[in-house]
Amino acid sequence: MMSPHERNPDFLERKSIFVEMDEALIPPFHGSPTGSTLLGSQVCRCFALCGLGGIGKTQLAVEYGYSRRKTFDAIFFIQADGTAKLDESYRAAAVALNLLDASDSGDLVISRNLFVQWLSNPYTQSTTSPKSFPETKEIYWLLIMDNADKLDDLRDFIPVGSQGSILITSRDPLAKSYTPTAAGMDLQPLESNDTKSLLNRISGNTGIISAEKVALESLAIRLGGLPLAIVQYGAAIKRRDLTYEETVEIVSKEKWFGDLEKFRQKYVSDANQASVADTWAVDSLGVSALGLLEVLSVLDPDSTQESLLITIVEAGIDNIETGLGGFPTDKASYYDARTELWKCSLISRNKHLQQLTIHRLTQDVVRARMTVQRFRETFTFGVRLISKAWLTGADWMTHKKTTWEVIDKLAPHALKLYSIYEERPDCAATETERQLASLIQKTGW
């Protein structure tokens, strides 16, 4: 269960990291190269990937999950950014395992408890588990808990003990000692050679001549080994069809490159408060692409259903009683805007699920760059967008499966908007505050 993430074809393999993860997470009798002295006991193995945003934690976790499908009997990718997302991820896992009766499909407490019980004793659940699981042996599972920056939120979601493994990604370095069996590492920026290799792959610049090598070296130094910045930098180079020499030539002349140096300096001096330097990419966007990006910056970063955006586009902006200059006004402009953001690697898209994801740091940077007035307009648009999509009348208070299917997709957006409001309460006028309060009340129900 790796949704919404698909395997990244441009992933830069870091073998030494995977070797260390294998040693901590895989039982020696189950394919681990060296094994661990703790294995064989009824204690979950745990490994944490720590580091600042944009360093590549999630991408490493995603690739590890896909590359170890033959090692584990079951793999679950869990959105661990707050208890609401944990509850929803656990509900999805319980549904995938056929642990829930139809009447319980909307009860998050029941689904969470059932999944935790399954993790604790998966082999005892063979009568209700999918037939693909063998009934004659213990099941070895991997739980990937992504963006677990608030470790206290995990308290009710960790099984007591089982032949399972937990991989945590977190900005909090204490995640490396979260459980008695925990191990982990603080991810470091890519080495120079890896930086250049990834930049070449993303930008499509191959067959480099001597002069280009000098320019590439200069760019590698500027990028500071940050995977997120490298990917977005390379995407912009490819989109503009630039050589490395041409890129170096305009670095000091265009703001969309210049901001990267500011980030690099801040990254070195204060890693805990660093924000990604993808701001340079924003300045080169078209009006509709920028408008779409700004709206995505106030919504849930892990999963925005495109149907939510397209419905508003098709109905017209007046449908949510507000205007937002720049936001796509028809399907064609929406598709063009989405493609532009995707080509810049500012968003990712799961074509099969029709979902958009955006890095949290990209959201932070985009919000920080807006004027006070633009931010208020965008935030108001986001609140009205989710309010308009919410079920009306008494339908939203029922426990019908169809009701939960709608609300499950909207609740994370409401919680994201509320978290932004907590940080910047000046972003909303009184009427918007009332609408947001109503959304939170409905989310609580």
C-alpha positions as CSV (number, residue, x, y, z in Angstrom):
1,M,0.0,0.0,0.0
2,M,2.2,2.8,-1.3
3,S,-0.4,5.3,-2.3
4,P,-0.2,8.1,-3.3
5,H,3.5,7.7,-4.2
6,E,4.7,6.1,-7.4
7,R,8.2,4.9,-7.9
8,N,10.6,7.7,-9.0
9,P,12.4,6.7,-12.2
10,D,15.0,9.5,-11.5
11,F,15.8,8.2,-8.0
12,L,19.6,8.4,-7.3
13,E,20.5,5.2,-5.5
14,R,22.4,5.6,-2.2
15,K,23.5,2.0,-1.5
16,S,25.3,2.6,1.8
17,I,22.1,4.0,3.3
18,F,20.0,1.1,2.1
19,V,22.6,-1.4,3.5
20,E,22.3,0.2,7.0
21,M,18.5,0.2,6.7
22,D,18.5,-3.5,5.8
23,E,20.6,-4.4,8.7
24,A,18.1,-2.7,11.1
25,L,14.8,-3.7,9.5
26,I,15.1,-7.1,7.8
27,P,15.3,-10.3,9.9
28,P,18.6,-12.3,9.1
29,F,16.5,-15.4,8.2
30,H,14.3,-13.3,6.0
31,G,17.0,-11.9,3.6
32,S,19.0,-9.5,5.6
33,P,22.7,-9.3,4.6
34,T,24.0,-9.2,8.2
35,G,21.0,-9.3,10.5
36,S,20.5,-7.8,13.9
37,T,21.0,-9.2,17.4
38,L,17.4,-8.1,18.4
39,L,15.8,-10.2,15.7
40,G,13.8,-13.3,16.8
41,S,12.3,-11.4,19.7
42,Q,8.8,-10.1,19.7
43,V,9.9,-6.5,19.3
44,C,9.3,-4.3,16.3
45,R,12.4,-3.2,14.6
46,C,12.6,0.5,13.9
47,F,14.8,2.8,11.8
48,A,14.5,6.6,11.4
49,L,15.6,8.8,8.5
50,C,16.1,12.3,10.0
51,G,17.0,15.6,8.5
52,L,15.8,18.9,7.3
53,G,13.1,19.3,4.6
54,G,14.2,18.7,1.1
55,I,17.0,16.4,2.0
56,G,15.3,13.4,0.4
57,K,13.8,11.4,3.4
58,T,10.5,10.6,1.7
59,Q,12.0,9.7,-1.6
60,L,14.4,7.3,0.1
61,A,11.5,5.7,2.0
62,V,9.4,5.4,-1.1
63,E,12.2,3.7,-3.1
64,Y,13.0,1.4,-0.1
65,G,9.4,0.3,0.0
66,Y,9.2,-0.5,-3.7
67,S,12.6,-2.1,-3.8
68,R,11.8,-4.4,-0.9
69,R,8.5,-5.8,-2.1
70,K,9.9,-9.3,-2.3
71,T,11.4,-9.1,1.1
72,F,8.3,-8.2,3.2
73,D,4.9,-9.9,3.0
74,A,3.1,-6.6,3.4
75,I,4.2,-2.9,3.1
76,F,2.1,0.0,4.2
77,F,2.9,3.7,3.5
78,I,1.4,5.8,6.3
79,Q,0.9,9.5,6.3
80,A,2.0,10.4,9.8
81,D,1.7,14.2,9.7
82,G,-0.8,14.4,12.5
83,T,-3.3,12.1,14.1
84,A,-6.0,12.8,11.6
85,K,-3.9,11.5,8.7
86,L,-2.6,8.6,10.8
87,D,-6.2,7.6,11.5
88,E,-7.1,7.8,7.8
89,S,-4.0,5.8,6.7
90,Y,-4.8,3.1,9.3
91,R,-8.4,3.0,8.1
92,A,-7.2,2.5,4.5
93,A,-4.9,-0.3,5.7
94,A,-7.7,-2.0,7.6
95,V,-9.9,-1.9,4.5
96,A,-7.1,-3.3,2.3
97,L,-6.8,-6.2,4.7
98,N,-10.5,-6.9,4.9
99,L,-10.5,-6.3,8.6
100,L,-13.6,-4.1,8.7
101,D,-17.3,-4.9,8.5
102,A,-19.3,-2.6,6.2
103,S,-20.9,-1.1,9.3
104,D,-17.5,-0.1,10.7
105,S,-15.9,1.3,7.6
106,G,-16.3,4.9,8.8
107,D,-15.3,4.4,12.4
108,L,-11.7,5.6,12.7
109,V,-11.2,4.3,16.3
110,I,-12.4,0.8,15.4
111,S,-10.3,0.6,12.2
112,R,-7.2,1.9,14.0
113,N,-7.5,-0.7,16.8
114,L,-8.1,-3.5,14.3
115,F,-5.0,-2.6,12.2
116,V,-2.8,-2.3,15.3
117,Q,-4.1,-5.7,16.5
118,W,-3.2,-7.1,13.0
119,L,0.3,-5.7,13.2
120,S,0.7,-7.3,16.6
121,N,-0.4,-10.7,15.5
122,P,-0.8,-10.8,11.7
123,Y,-0.6,-14.6,11.4
124,T,-3.6,-15.0,13.7
125,Q,-5.8,-13.0,11.3
126,S,-5.5,-15.4,8.4
127,T,-9.2,-16.0,8.2
128,T,-9.9,-12.3,7.5
129,S,-6.7,-11.4,5.7
130,P,-6.3,-11.5,1.9
131,K,-5.8,-15.0,0.6
132,S,-2.4,-14.0,-0.8
133,F,-0.9,-14.1,2.7
134,P,0.4,-17.6,3.7
135,E,-1.5,-19.2,6.6
136,T,1.3,-21.5,7.6
137,K,4.0,-18.9,8.6
138,E,4.4,-15.6,10.3
139,I,3.9,-12.5,8.2
140,Y,6.7,-9.9,8.0
141,W,5.5,-6.4,7.4
142,L,7.0,-3.0,6.9
143,L,5.3,0.2,8.1
144,I,6.6,3.4,6.6
145,M,5.6,6.4,8.7
146,D,6.3,9.5,6.7
147,N,6.6,13.0,8.0
148,A,6.3,12.0,11.7
149,D,7.6,15.3,12.9
150,K,5.5,15.2,16.1
151,L,6.5,11.9,17.7
152,D,3.9,12.1,20.4
153,D,1.3,11.6,17.8
154,L,2.5,8.0,17.2
155,R,1.8,6.8,20.7
156,D,-1.5,5.1,19.9
157,F,-0.4,3.8,16.5
158,I,2.6,1.7,17.3
159,P,1.9,-2.1,17.9
160,V,3.2,-3.6,21.2
161,G,5.3,-6.3,19.5
162,S,5.4,-8.4,16.3
163,Q,7.7,-9.7,13.6
164,G,7.4,-6.3,11.8
165,S,9.5,-3.3,11.0
166,I,8.9,0.4,11.1
167,L,10.6,3.0,9.0
168,I,10.1,6.6,10.2
169,T,10.9,9.8,8.3
170,S,11.1,12.9,10.5
171,R,12.7,16.3,11.0
172,D,13.0,15.5,14.7
173,P,16.4,13.8,15.4
174,L,14.9,12.1,18.5
175,A,13.1,9.7,16.1
176,K,16.3,7.7,16.0
177,S,15.7,6.7,19.7
178,Y,11.9,6.6,19.6
179,T,11.6,2.9,20.5
180,P,14.0,0.6,22.4
181,T,15.1,-1.0,19.2
182,A,15.3,2.2,17.2
183,A,18.3,3.0,15.0
184,G,18.7,5.6,12.3
185,M,20.7,8.3,10.7
186,D,20.8,12.1,10.0
187,L,20.7,12.4,6.2
188,Q,23.5,14.6,4.8
189,P,23.5,16.5,1.5
190,L,24.6,14.7,-1.6
191,E,28.3,14.5,-2.4
192,S,29.5,16.6,-5.4
193,N,29.6,13.7,-7.8
194,D,26.1,12.6,-6.9
195,T,24.9,16.1,-7.2
196,K,26.3,16.4,-10.7
197,S,25.0,12.9,-11.7
198,L,21.4,13.8,-10.5
199,L,21.5,17.2,-12.2
200,N,22.6,15.6,-15.5
201,R,19.8,13.1,-15.3
202,I,17.1,15.6,-14.6
203,S,18.3,18.3,-17.0
204,G,19.0,15.9,-19.8
205,N,22.4,17.4,-20.4
206,T,24.7,14.6,-21.6
207,G,27.9,14.4,-23.6
208,I,29.3,17.4,-21.6
209,I,32.3,19.2,-23.2
210,S,35.2,20.6,-21.1
211,A,33.7,24.1,-20.7
212,E,30.5,22.6,-19.5
213,K,32.2,20.6,-16.8
214,V,33.5,23.9,-15.2
215,A,30.0,25.3,-15.3
216,L,28.5,22.1,-13.9
217,E,31.0,22.2,-11.0
218,S,30.0,25.7,-10.3
219,L,26.3,24.8,-10.2
220,A,27.0,21.8,-8.0
221,I,28.6,24.0,-5.4
222,R,25.7,26.4,-5.5
223,L,23.1,23.7,-5.1
224,G,24.7,22.5,-1.8
225,G,23.7,18.8,-2.3
226,L,20.0,19.4,-1.6
227,P,18.0,16.8,-3.6
228,L,14.8,18.8,-3.8
229,A,16.7,21.9,-5.1
230,I,18.7,19.8,-7.5
231,V,15.5,18.2,-9.0
232,Q,13.8,21.6,-9.4
233,Y,16.9,23.3,-10.7
234,G,17.4,20.5,-13.3
235,A,13.7,20.6,-14.4
236,A,14.0,24.4,-15.0
237,I,17.2,23.9,-17.0
238,K,15.5,21.2,-19.1
239,R,12.3,23.3,-19.6
240,R,14.4,26.3,-20.9
241,D,16.7,24.1,-22.9
242,L,19.7,25.7,-21.3
243,T,23.3,24.6,-21.3
244,Y,25.2,24.7,-18.0
245,E,27.2,27.7,-19.3
246,E,24.1,29.5,-20.1
247,T,22.7,28.7,-16.7
248,V,25.7,30.0,-14.9
249,E,25.6,33.2,-17.0
250,I,22.1,34.1,-15.9
251,V,22.4,32.9,-12.3
252,S,23.4,36.3,-11.0
253,K,21.0,38.2,-13.3
254,E,17.7,36.4,-12.6
255,K,16.1,36.3,-9.2
256,W,14.7,32.8,-9.7
257,F,18.3,31.6,-9.5
258,G,19.6,34.1,-7.1
259,D,17.4,33.1,-4.2
260,L,19.1,29.7,-4.1
261,E,22.3,31.3,-2.7
262,K,20.3,32.9,0.1
263,F,18.9,29.5,1.0
264,R,22.3,27.9,0.9
265,Q,23.6,30.4,3.4
266,K,20.6,30.0,5.7
267,Y,20.9,26.2,5.4
268,V,24.5,26.3,6.5
269,S,23.9,28.6,9.4
270,D,20.5,27.4,10.7
271,A,19.5,23.9,9.5
272,N,16.5,23.7,11.8
273,Q,14.8,26.8,10.3
274,A,15.9,26.4,6.7
275,S,13.4,26.7,3.9
276,V,14.0,25.3,0.5
277,A,15.4,27.5,-2.2
278,D,12.9,26.6,-4.9
279,T,11.7,30.2,-4.9
280,W,13.7,30.8,-8.1
281,A,11.4,28.5,-10.0
282,V,8.3,30.5,-9.0
283,D,9.4,33.7,-10.7
284,S,9.4,32.0,-14.1
285,L,5.9,30.6,-13.9
286,G,3.0,31.7,-16.0
287,V,0.0,33.5,-14.4
288,S,-2.3,30.5,-14.2
289,A,0.5,28.1,-13.0
290,L,1.4,30.5,-10.2
291,G,-2.3,30.9,-9.3
292,L,-2.7,27.1,-9.1
293,L,0.5,26.8,-7.1
294,E,-0.6,29.4,-4.6
295,V,-3.9,27.6,-4.0
296,L,-2.1,24.3,-3.5
297,S,0.1,26.0,-0.9
298,V,-2.9,26.3,1.5
299,L,-4.3,22.8,0.9
300,D,-3.2,19.4,2.2
301,P,0.3,18.6,0.7
302,D,-0.1,14.9,0.5
303,S,-3.2,14.4,-1.6
304,T,-5.3,17.0,-3.5
305,Q,-7.9,15.3,-5.6
306,E,-7.9,16.9,-9.0
307,S,-11.7,16.5,-9.2
308,L,-11.9,19.1,-6.4
309,L,-10.1,21.7,-8.5
310,I,-11.6,20.8,-11.9
311,T,-15.2,21.0,-10.5
312,I,-14.5,24.6,-9.4
313,V,-12.9,25.4,-12.7
314,E,-15.8,24.0,-14.7
315,A,-18.4,25.8,-12.6
316,G,-16.5,29.1,-12.7
317,I,-14.8,31.1,-10.0
318,D,-18.1,32.8,-9.1
319,N,-19.3,29.4,-7.9
320,I,-17.4,29.9,-4.6
321,E,-18.3,33.6,-4.3
322,T,-14.9,35.0,-4.7
323,G,-12.4,35.9,-7.3
324,L,-8.8,34.9,-7.3
325,G,-6.8,36.5,-10.1
326,G,-4.6,34.0,-11.9
327,F,-6.4,30.8,-10.9
328,P,-7.3,28.8,-14.0
329,T,-10.7,29.7,-15.4
330,D,-11.3,26.7,-17.7
331,K,-10.1,23.1,-18.1
332,A,-7.6,23.9,-20.8
333,S,-5.8,26.6,-18.7
334,Y,-5.9,24.2,-15.7
335,Y,-4.2,21.5,-17.7
336,D,-1.6,23.9,-19.0
337,A,-0.9,25.2,-15.5
338,R,-0.7,21.7,-14.0
339,T,1.7,20.7,-16.8
340,E,3.9,23.7,-16.2
341,L,4.2,23.0,-12.4
342,W,4.9,19.3,-13.1
343,K,7.6,20.1,-15.6
344,C,9.3,22.3,-12.9
345,S,9.0,19.5,-10.4
346,L,7.1,21.9,-8.1
347,I,4.3,19.3,-7.8
348,S,4.0,15.5,-8.4
349,R,1.0,13.8,-10.0
350,N,-0.4,10.3,-9.6
351,K,-2.1,9.9,-13.0
352,H,-4.0,6.8,-12.0
353,L,-5.4,8.3,-8.8
354,Q,-5.6,11.8,-10.2
355,Q,-4.0,13.3,-7.2
356,L,-1.5,16.1,-6.8
357,T,1.2,16.3,-4.1
358,I,3.4,19.2,-3.2
359,H,6.5,19.4,-0.9
360,R,5.8,21.1,2.4
361,L,8.7,23.4,2.0
362,T,7.5,24.4,-1.4
363,Q,4.2,25.4,0.3
364,D,6.1,27.4,2.9
365,V,8.1,29.3,0.4
366,V,5.1,30.1,-1.9
367,R,3.1,31.4,1.1
368,A,6.0,33.5,2.3
369,R,6.4,35.1,-1.1
370,M,2.8,36.3,-1.3
371,T,1.9,39.9,-0.3
372,V,-0.3,40.2,2.7
373,Q,-3.3,41.0,0.5
374,R,-2.6,38.1,-1.9
375,F,-2.2,35.7,0.9
376,R,-5.6,36.7,2.5
377,E,-7.3,36.3,-0.9
378,T,-5.7,32.9,-1.5
379,F,-6.6,31.7,2.1
380,T,-10.2,32.9,1.7
381,F,-10.4,31.1,-1.7
382,G,-9.1,27.9,0.0
383,V,-11.6,28.0,2.8
384,R,-14.5,28.7,0.4
385,L,-13.3,26.0,-1.9
386,I,-13.5,23.3,0.7
387,S,-16.7,24.6,2.2
388,K,-18.4,24.5,-1.2
389,A,-17.2,20.9,-1.7
390,W,-18.5,19.7,1.7
391,L,-21.8,17.9,1.8
392,T,-24.7,20.1,2.6
393,G,-27.8,19.6,4.7
394,A,-28.0,16.7,7.1
395,D,-26.0,14.4,4.8
396,W,-22.6,15.2,6.3
397,M,-23.8,14.1,9.7
398,T,-24.6,10.5,8.6
399,H,-22.3,7.5,8.8
400,K,-23.0,6.3,5.3
401,K,-20.1,4.9,3.4
402,T,-20.6,7.4,0.6
403,T,-20.5,10.3,3.1
404,W,-17.2,9.2,4.5
405,E,-15.7,8.7,1.1
406,V,-16.4,12.4,0.4
407,I,-15.3,13.7,3.8
408,D,-12.2,11.7,4.0
409,K,-10.8,13.6,1.0
410,L,-11.8,17.0,2.4
411,A,-11.0,16.8,6.1
412,P,-7.1,17.0,5.6
413,H,-7.6,20.2,3.7
414,A,-9.7,21.7,6.5
415,L,-7.0,20.8,9.0
416,K,-4.2,22.2,6.9
417,L,-6.1,25.5,6.6
418,Y,-6.6,25.6,10.3
419,S,-2.9,25.0,11.0
420,I,-2.1,27.9,8.7
421,Y,-4.6,30.1,10.5
422,E,-3.1,29.2,13.9
423,E,0.3,30.5,12.6
424,R,-1.2,33.6,10.8
425,P,-4.5,34.5,12.3
426,D,-4.4,37.8,10.4
427,C,-4.9,35.9,7.2
428,A,-8.7,35.8,7.5
429,A,-11.5,38.3,7.8
430,T,-14.4,37.6,10.2
431,E,-16.6,35.9,7.6
432,T,-13.8,33.6,6.6
433,E,-13.1,32.8,10.2
434,R,-16.7,31.8,10.6
435,Q,-16.5,29.5,7.6
436,L,-13.3,28.0,8.8
437,A,-14.8,27.4,12.3
438,S,-17.7,25.6,10.6
439,L,-15.3,23.4,8.6
440,I,-13.4,22.4,11.8
441,Q,-16.7,21.6,13.6
442,K,-17.7,19.3,10.7
443,T,-14.2,17.7,10.6
444,G,-14.5,17.0,14.3
445,W,-17.8,15.3,13.8
